[in-house]
């Protein structure tokens, strides 16, 4: 449970302050969100993000400038701004406060100020002064299944999902099937660290159960590599 009035805020300057809510440090797996409060007449600088942003006005009235087009927003009006589109919000009132609730579609979201080119990672803007959070490590496993066993394999992965979910450091799991080769799958699992996967999970009874579940469906052991984010462009 996250209560904004009990969490530290970051002074954005020019009469704006931000309270981060869902962050990687608090368990985020695929998005970030928080609240920014604007004093009467306050505005933040024109900027872009490398990921889609959605904003809901939750108090007062705002003006949003998206690529030079200015729109007045009432409480609960919602915006959707694609990546790399310059925008900013202003408090439309000269006397009353305004608040927005924002969500970014990537843990790796950055903010780049148009005027200066200064760039910072959203999830690193920690008002407690903590170190910049580490990026999630992605385990990518290429798995080839035996002819006629695709559905059995998919069922086995679904049955194994709780094994991964309770593993230390595991954050996400997705399974994709190749369009060109229906016998080939890619399993992606997000981990806090390589050690959580290689030393922690692989040494557990749950790992042995995972391999048992898929043993009769696969043509050979999964081919596994680990990746860290380098660039999120949009």
C-alpha positions as CSV (number, residue, x, y, z in Angstrom):
1,X,0.0,0.0,0.0
2,X,1.4,3.3,-1.1
3,X,0.1,6.5,0.6
4,X,1.3,9.7,-1.2
5,X,1.1,11.8,1.9
6,X,3.5,9.4,3.7
7,X,6.1,9.2,0.9
8,X,9.0,11.6,0.3
9,X,8.6,14.2,-2.5
10,X,11.1,15.6,-4.9
11,X,11.1,19.4,-5.6
12,X,10.9,19.9,-9.3
13,X,11.4,23.7,-9.0
14,X,9.1,26.4,-10.4
15,X,6.4,25.4,-7.9
16,X,6.1,21.7,-8.8
17,X,6.9,18.7,-6.6
18,X,6.7,15.0,-7.5
19,X,5.9,12.0,-5.3
20,X,7.0,8.7,-7.0
21,X,4.7,5.8,-6.3
22,X,5.3,2.6,-8.2
23,X,9.1,2.3,-8.8
24,X,11.5,-0.5,-9.4
25,X,12.6,-0.2,-5.8
26,X,9.0,-0.8,-4.8
27,X,8.4,-3.8,-7.1
28,X,7.5,-2.3,-10.5
29,X,7.8,-4.8,-13.3
30,X,6.6,-3.0,-16.4
31,X,5.5,0.6,-15.6
32,X,6.2,3.6,-13.4
33,X,3.7,6.0,-11.8
34,X,3.4,8.9,-9.4
35,X,1.8,12.3,-8.7
36,X,3.1,15.7,-9.5
37,X,1.6,18.7,-7.6
38,X,1.6,22.2,-9.1
39,X,1.3,25.4,-7.1
40,X,-1.0,28.2,-8.4
41,X,0.3,29.2,-11.8
42,X,3.2,26.7,-11.8
43,X,4.5,25.0,-14.9
44,X,7.2,22.4,-15.7
45,X,9.7,22.7,-18.6
46,X,8.9,21.4,-22.1
47,X,10.4,17.8,-22.4
48,X,10.2,14.4,-24.1
49,X,10.2,10.8,-22.9
50,X,11.4,7.7,-24.6
51,X,8.2,5.8,-23.7
52,X,4.5,6.4,-23.9
53,X,3.1,8.6,-21.1
54,X,-0.5,8.8,-19.8
55,X,-1.5,11.6,-17.4
56,X,-4.8,12.0,-15.5
57,X,-5.7,15.4,-13.9
58,X,-6.8,14.5,-10.4
59,X,-7.2,18.0,-8.9
60,X,-7.9,21.4,-10.4
61,X,-7.5,22.3,-14.0
62,X,-4.5,22.1,-16.2
63,X,-3.2,23.2,-19.6
64,X,-1.2,20.6,-21.6
65,X,1.1,21.7,-24.4
66,X,1.7,18.7,-26.8
67,X,3.9,19.6,-29.7
68,X,2.8,23.2,-29.5
69,X,-0.9,22.5,-29.4
70,X,-2.4,23.8,-26.1
71,X,-5.5,22.2,-24.5
72,X,-7.3,23.0,-21.3
73,X,-8.0,19.9,-19.1
74,X,-10.5,19.4,-16.3
75,X,-10.3,17.0,-13.4
76,X,-10.1,13.4,-14.6
77,X,-9.4,14.4,-18.2
78,X,-6.6,12.0,-19.5
79,X,-3.8,12.5,-21.9
80,X,-1.8,9.9,-23.9
81,X,1.5,11.2,-25.3
82,X,3.6,9.0,-27.6
83,X,7.4,8.7,-27.0
84,X,9.6,11.5,-28.3
85,X,6.8,14.0,-28.5
86,X,7.6,17.3,-26.7
87,X,5.0,18.4,-24.1
88,X,4.5,19.9,-20.7
89,X,1.8,20.6,-18.1
90,X,0.8,23.9,-16.5
91,X,-1.6,24.8,-13.7
92,X,-4.4,26.7,-15.4
93,X,-5.3,28.5,-12.1
94,X,-3.5,31.5,-10.7
95,X,-5.1,30.8,-7.3
96,X,-5.7,27.1,-6.8
97,X,-3.4,24.0,-6.7
98,X,-3.4,21.3,-9.4
99,X,-2.3,17.7,-9.4
100,X,-1.6,15.1,-12.1
101,X,-1.3,11.3,-11.8
102,X,1.3,10.1,-14.4
103,X,2.2,6.6,-15.8
104,X,5.1,5.7,-18.0
105,X,5.0,2.5,-20.0
106,X,8.7,1.4,-19.4
107,X,10.9,1.0,-16.4
108,X,13.7,2.6,-18.5
109,X,11.8,5.8,-19.1
110,X,13.9,9.0,-19.3
111,X,13.0,12.7,-19.4
112,X,14.9,15.0,-21.8
113,X,14.5,18.8,-21.3
114,X,14.0,20.5,-24.7
115,X,15.7,23.7,-23.7
116,X,18.9,22.2,-22.3
117,X,19.0,18.6,-23.6
118,X,19.5,17.4,-20.0
119,X,18.4,13.8,-19.7
120,X,17.6,11.8,-16.6
121,X,16.0,8.4,-15.8
122,X,12.6,8.8,-14.2
123,X,13.2,5.9,-11.8
124,X,16.5,7.4,-10.6
125,X,14.7,10.6,-9.4
126,X,14.6,9.3,-5.9
127,X,14.0,12.0,-3.2
128,X,15.5,9.8,-0.5
129,X,18.9,10.1,-2.2
130,X,19.2,6.4,-2.9
131,X,21.5,5.1,-5.6
132,X,20.2,4.8,-9.1
133,X,18.1,1.5,-9.3
134,X,19.6,-1.3,-11.3
135,X,17.9,-2.3,-14.6
136,X,16.1,-5.6,-14.6
137,X,18.1,-8.5,-16.2
138,X,16.3,-10.4,-18.9
139,X,16.8,-14.1,-19.3
140,X,16.0,-15.1,-22.9
141,X,15.6,-18.8,-23.4
142,X,15.3,-20.2,-27.0
143,X,13.3,-23.5,-26.7
144,X,12.5,-25.9,-29.5
145,X,9.6,-28.3,-28.9
146,X,9.0,-31.7,-30.5
147,X,6.4,-32.0,-33.3
148,X,2.9,-32.3,-32.0
149,X,3.8,-31.2,-28.5
150,X,3.3,-27.4,-28.7
151,X,0.1,-27.3,-26.8
152,X,1.5,-29.6,-24.1
153,X,4.6,-27.4,-23.8
154,X,2.4,-24.2,-23.5
155,X,0.4,-25.9,-20.7
156,X,3.6,-27.0,-19.0
157,X,4.9,-23.4,-19.0
158,X,1.6,-22.2,-17.6
159,X,1.8,-24.8,-14.8
160,X,5.4,-23.7,-14.1
161,X,4.7,-20.0,-13.8
162,X,4.1,-20.1,-10.0
163,X,7.5,-21.7,-9.6
164,X,9.2,-18.7,-11.2
165,X,6.9,-16.2,-9.6
166,X,7.9,-17.2,-6.1
167,X,11.6,-17.3,-6.9
168,X,13.8,-14.7,-5.3
169,X,14.4,-11.8,-7.7
170,X,11.9,-12.9,-10.5
171,X,9.7,-10.1,-11.8
172,X,8.1,-11.0,-15.1
173,X,7.6,-14.0,-17.4
174,X,6.4,-14.1,-21.0
175,X,6.3,-16.8,-23.6
176,X,6.3,-16.1,-27.3
177,X,5.9,-18.5,-30.3
178,X,7.8,-18.0,-33.5
179,X,5.6,-17.1,-36.5
180,X,8.1,-18.6,-39.0
181,X,8.8,-21.8,-37.1
182,X,5.9,-22.9,-34.9
183,X,8.2,-25.4,-33.0
184,X,10.4,-22.5,-31.7
185,X,9.5,-20.5,-28.6
186,X,11.2,-17.7,-26.7
187,X,10.8,-17.6,-22.9
188,X,11.7,-14.2,-21.3
189,X,12.0,-13.8,-17.5
190,X,13.0,-10.6,-15.8
191,X,15.3,-11.0,-12.8
192,X,16.8,-8.5,-10.3
193,X,20.2,-10.0,-11.0
194,X,21.9,-12.8,-13.0
195,X,22.8,-14.4,-9.6
196,X,19.1,-14.6,-8.7
197,X,18.6,-16.8,-11.8
198,X,21.9,-18.7,-12.1
199,X,22.7,-19.2,-8.4
200,X,19.3,-18.9,-6.8
201,X,16.7,-20.5,-9.0
202,X,18.9,-23.0,-10.9
203,X,20.0,-24.4,-7.5
204,X,16.4,-24.9,-6.3
205,X,13.9,-27.8,-6.3
206,X,11.6,-25.5,-8.2
207,X,14.1,-25.5,-11.1
208,X,14.2,-29.2,-11.2
209,X,10.4,-29.3,-11.2
210,X,10.4,-26.8,-14.1
211,X,12.7,-29.0,-16.2
212,X,10.6,-32.1,-15.3
213,X,7.4,-30.4,-16.5
214,X,8.8,-29.6,-20.0
215,X,11.1,-32.6,-20.4
216,X,8.7,-34.6,-22.6
217,X,7.9,-31.7,-24.8
218,X,11.3,-30.2,-25.8
219,X,13.9,-31.3,-28.4
220,X,16.8,-30.3,-26.1
221,X,17.8,-28.1,-23.3
222,X,16.9,-24.4,-23.6
223,X,19.5,-22.0,-25.1
224,X,19.8,-19.3,-22.5
225,X,21.4,-15.8,-22.5
226,X,21.0,-12.8,-20.2
227,X,20.5,-9.2,-21.4
228,X,20.5,-5.7,-19.9
229,X,18.7,-2.7,-21.4
230,X,20.9,-0.5,-23.6
231,X,18.4,1.7,-25.3
232,X,14.7,2.4,-25.1
233,X,13.9,4.5,-28.1
234,X,10.0,4.4,-27.9
